[in-house]
Amino acid sequence: MAKPDQNQVLRRLPLVVGALGGVLLFTNRLLTPLLTDSQARSDALGVILSALLILTGLLWQRVQPRSPDAVDLVGPEGFDLASDLPEPVKTELAWASHILLTNTVTKSLVVWYDGQVLLRRGILGPVAGVKPGPILERVQQKQRPVYLVDLKVYPGRIEFDYLPENTQGVICQPLGDRGVLILGANAPRSYTQQDENWVEAIAAKLDHTLSQSLVPAHPPA
């Protein structure tokens, strides 16, 4: 269910006040049998002020961005961590996931590394495993993150069945060439550039710990 825009009243206030002022001035002019010079000047000033308020309201509608519609993600809340990991890795994963869930708009988080899921946290999706699709494969091949700002408009969204079914936005951040950090948000276009930079920094630190602590399942020849 979409949450109401809390700034909607403020954006519409100048429009309402300006329109109401104009109506009251017009009504007062109609009910005045004898119009004096001073009242005519006051009415002219009132009309100008009402017009300015209406213009301000229209500009605010264009300039001030609306808050993206957020939804309640479908799924249980949980914290699944692979049991066979070294304790330092578990600590690092717990720390990184906590930071991302509490300091960004992320509501669901998956760490996929060396072909297995190391961590699922937040609102959990219906599927526990990760089967890489074209998007995750491209992230690993190009070593560049992909931000799907509004997941429902992308045909490739079907590969993210391990995230809640109504996830609105997704960031796939590479963890070196061995894994991907997948973040799900409950609102489209909700990650800012600062959020993306924060995700990239956390992923770099996480990748360093994982690459130093975990031996590749298929080491290069």
HUJOQUI-V652702 format. One record per residue. RES is the residue in three letters. BURIAL is # if it has 24 or more other ideal C-beta (glycine too) atoms within 12 Angstrom, else .. Layout:
BEGIN
RES:BURIAL
RES:BURIAL
END
This chain:
BEGIN
MET:.
ALA:.
LYS:.
PRO:.
ASP:.
GLN:.
ASN:.
GLN:.
VAL:.
LEU:.
ARG:.
ARG:.
LEU:.
PRO:#
LEU:#
VAL:.
VAL:.
GLY:#
ALA:.
LEU:.
GLY:#
GLY:#
VAL:.
LEU:.
LEU:#
PHE:.
THR:.
ASN:.
ARG:.
LEU:.
LEU:.
THR:.
PRO:.
LEU:.
LEU:.
THR:.
ASP:.
SER:.
GLN:.
ALA:.
ARG:.
SER:.
ASP:#
ALA:.
LEU:.
GLY:#
VAL:.
ILE:.
LEU:.
SER:#
ALA:.
LEU:.
LEU:#
ILE:#
LEU:.
THR:#
GLY:#
LEU:.
LEU:.
TRP:#
GLN:.
ARG:.
VAL:.
GLN:.
PRO:.
ARG:#
SER:.
PRO:.
ASP:.
ALA:#
VAL:#
ASP:.
LEU:#
VAL:.
GLY:#
PRO:.
GLU:.
GLY:.
PHE:.
ASP:#
LEU:#
ALA:#
SER:.
ASP:.
LEU:#
PRO:.
GLU:.
PRO:.
VAL:#
LYS:#
THR:.
GLU:#
LEU:#
ALA:#
TRP:.
ALA:#
SER:#
HIS:.
ILE:#
LEU:#
LEU:#
THR:.
ASN:.
THR:#
VAL:#
THR:#
LYS:#
SER:#
LEU:#
VAL:#
VAL:#
TRP:#
TYR:#
ASP:#
GLY:.
GLN:#
VAL:#
LEU:#
LEU:#
ARG:#
ARG:#
GLY:#
ILE:#
LEU:#
GLY:#
PRO:.
VAL:.
ALA:.
GLY:.
VAL:#
LYS:.
PRO:#
GLY:#
PRO:.
ILE:#
LEU:#
GLU:.
ARG:.
VAL:#
GLN:#
GLN:.
LYS:.
GLN:.
ARG:.
PRO:#
VAL:#
TYR:#
LEU:#
VAL:.
ASP:.
LEU:#
LYS:.
VAL:.
TYR:.
PRO:.
GLY:.
ARG:#
ILE:.
GLU:#
PHE:#
ASP:#
TYR:#
LEU:#
PRO:#
GLU:.
ASN:#
THR:#
GLN:#
GLY:#
VAL:#
ILE:#
CYS:#
GLN:#
PRO:#
LEU:#
GLY:#
ASP:.
ARG:#
GLY:#
VAL:#
LEU:#
ILE:#
LEU:#
GLY:#
ALA:#
ASN:#
ALA:#
PRO:#
ARG:#
SER:#
TYR:#
THR:.
GLN:.
GLN:.
ASP:#
GLU:#
ASN:.
TRP:#
VAL:#
GLU:#
ALA:.
ILE:#
ALA:#
ALA:.
LYS:#
LEU:#
ASP:#
HIS:.
THR:#
LEU:#
SER:.
GLN:.
SER:.
LEU:#
VAL:.
PRO:.
ALA:.
HIS:.
PRO:.
PRO:.
ALA:.
END
